[in-house]
Amino acid sequence: MKKGRGRPRKERTQTPDERRAYMRTYMRTYATTEKYRAQRREYERRQRAEETPAERAERLEYRRYLEKLKREEETPEEREERLQKQRAYKKAQRDNETPKEREERLQKEREYKKARRDTETPTEREERLKKQREYLRAYRARKSSI
């Protein structure tokens, strides 16, 4: 059997915990994270360019499912924080858009709503209409109190 020569390799002198901590630190350096992020983005771009509509639909459905699971686990405070960030982002986006961009966005929203309405089940439709009625009731109450 061959005998080891020289200084032992670093990973042989570290405990598993020390090794994990070292690797975590190394992987978080700016140069490596940026490099890996760029590689990942390029890979995902190529994958999306090559995927079929069925694969895309499956990927998006799985992503929606994961988001739904994540939202079920979040606390009310986390939910409110997420919604607040989302509102601020949307408001900033709307404040900076041109009239043409605004018209395009509104048209897209109308088409999306119509497409959703065409595929919804009767129970989903009832839920949507119930939410809409509650929103209008609250809106009218706010308006009348002014």
C-alpha positions as CSV (number, residue, x, y, z in Angstrom):
1,M,0.0,0.0,0.0
2,K,1.2,3.5,-0.9
3,K,2.2,5.7,2.0
4,G,1.0,9.3,2.0
5,R,3.7,12.0,1.5
6,G,3.9,15.6,2.5
7,R,1.3,17.6,4.3
8,P,-2.2,16.1,4.6
9,R,-4.9,17.7,2.5
10,K,-6.9,20.4,4.1
11,E,-10.2,18.4,4.2
12,R,-8.5,15.6,6.1
13,T,-7.5,17.9,8.9
14,Q,-10.9,19.6,9.2
15,T,-13.9,18.3,11.1
16,P,-17.0,17.9,8.9
17,D,-18.5,21.1,10.5
18,E,-15.4,23.1,9.8
19,R,-15.4,21.9,6.2
20,R,-19.0,22.9,5.7
21,A,-18.4,26.3,7.2
22,Y,-15.3,26.8,5.0
23,M,-17.2,25.7,1.8
24,R,-20.1,27.9,2.7
25,T,-17.8,30.9,3.1
26,Y,-15.9,30.1,-0.1
27,M,-19.1,29.7,-2.1
28,R,-20.4,33.1,-1.0
29,T,-17.6,35.2,-2.3
30,Y,-18.9,37.7,-4.7
31,A,-16.8,36.5,-7.7
32,T,-18.0,32.9,-7.4
33,T,-21.7,33.7,-6.8
34,E,-21.8,36.1,-9.7
35,K,-20.0,33.6,-11.9
36,Y,-22.4,30.8,-10.9
37,R,-25.5,33.1,-11.2
38,A,-24.4,34.0,-14.7
39,Q,-23.9,30.4,-15.7
40,R,-27.3,29.5,-14.2
41,R,-29.1,32.3,-16.0
42,E,-27.5,31.3,-19.3
43,Y,-28.5,27.7,-18.8
44,E,-32.1,28.6,-17.9
45,R,-32.3,30.9,-20.9
46,R,-31.2,28.0,-23.2
47,Q,-33.6,25.6,-21.5
48,R,-36.5,28.0,-21.9
49,A,-35.7,28.6,-25.6
50,E,-35.8,24.8,-26.3
51,E,-38.8,23.8,-24.2
52,T,-42.1,22.9,-25.8
53,P,-45.4,24.7,-24.8
54,A,-46.4,21.6,-22.8
55,E,-43.2,21.6,-20.8
56,R,-43.5,25.3,-20.2
57,A,-47.1,24.8,-18.9
58,E,-45.9,22.0,-16.6
59,R,-43.0,24.1,-15.3
60,L,-45.2,27.1,-14.6
61,E,-47.9,24.8,-12.9
62,Y,-45.2,23.3,-10.7
63,R,-43.9,26.8,-9.8
64,R,-47.5,27.9,-8.9
65,Y,-47.9,24.8,-6.7
66,L,-44.6,25.5,-4.9
67,E,-45.7,29.1,-4.3
68,K,-49.0,28.0,-3.0
69,L,-47.3,25.7,-0.5
70,K,-45.0,28.5,0.6
71,R,-47.9,30.8,1.1
72,E,-49.8,28.3,3.2
73,E,-46.8,28.1,5.5
74,E,-46.3,31.8,6.0
75,T,-47.5,33.7,9.0
76,P,-50.0,36.6,8.7
77,E,-47.1,39.1,9.4
78,E,-45.0,37.6,6.6
79,R,-47.9,37.6,4.3
80,E,-48.6,41.3,5.0
81,E,-45.0,42.1,4.6
82,R,-44.9,40.3,1.2
83,L,-48.0,42.0,0.0
84,Q,-46.7,45.4,1.1
85,K,-43.5,44.9,-0.8
86,Q,-45.5,43.8,-3.8
87,R,-47.8,46.9,-3.7
88,A,-44.8,49.2,-3.4
89,Y,-43.1,47.5,-6.4
90,K,-46.3,47.7,-8.5
91,K,-46.8,51.4,-7.6
92,A,-43.3,52.3,-8.5
93,Q,-43.7,50.4,-11.8
94,R,-47.0,52.2,-12.6
95,D,-45.6,55.6,-11.6
96,N,-42.8,55.3,-14.2
97,E,-44.7,53.9,-17.2
98,T,-45.6,55.8,-20.3
99,P,-49.2,56.1,-21.5
100,K,-48.5,53.5,-24.2
101,E,-47.1,51.1,-21.7
102,R,-50.1,51.7,-19.4
103,E,-52.5,50.9,-22.2
104,E,-50.6,47.7,-23.1
105,R,-50.6,46.6,-19.4
106,L,-54.3,47.2,-19.1
107,Q,-55.0,45.3,-22.3
108,K,-52.9,42.4,-21.1
109,E,-54.8,42.4,-17.8
110,R,-58.1,42.3,-19.5
111,E,-57.1,39.4,-21.7
112,Y,-55.7,37.5,-18.7
113,K,-58.9,38.0,-16.8
114,K,-61.0,36.9,-19.8
115,A,-58.8,33.8,-20.3
116,R,-59.1,32.9,-16.6
117,R,-62.9,33.3,-16.7
118,D,-63.2,31.0,-19.6
119,T,-61.4,28.1,-17.8
120,E,-62.8,28.6,-14.2
121,T,-65.1,26.1,-12.6
122,P,-68.5,27.2,-11.2
123,T,-67.2,27.1,-7.6
124,E,-64.2,29.3,-8.6
125,R,-66.6,31.7,-10.3
126,E,-68.8,31.9,-7.2
127,E,-65.7,32.7,-5.1
128,R,-64.5,35.3,-7.5
129,L,-67.9,37.0,-7.6
130,K,-68.2,36.9,-3.9
131,K,-64.8,38.5,-3.5
132,Q,-65.8,41.2,-6.0
133,R,-69.1,41.9,-4.2
134,E,-67.3,42.2,-0.9
135,Y,-64.7,44.6,-2.4
136,L,-67.4,46.7,-4.0
137,R,-69.4,46.8,-0.7
138,A,-66.2,48.0,1.2
139,Y,-65.4,50.5,-1.5
140,R,-68.9,52.0,-1.4
141,A,-68.7,52.1,2.4
142,R,-65.4,54.0,2.3
143,K,-66.7,56.3,-0.4
144,S,-69.9,57.2,1.5
145,S,-67.9,57.8,4.8
146,I,-65.9,60.6,3.1
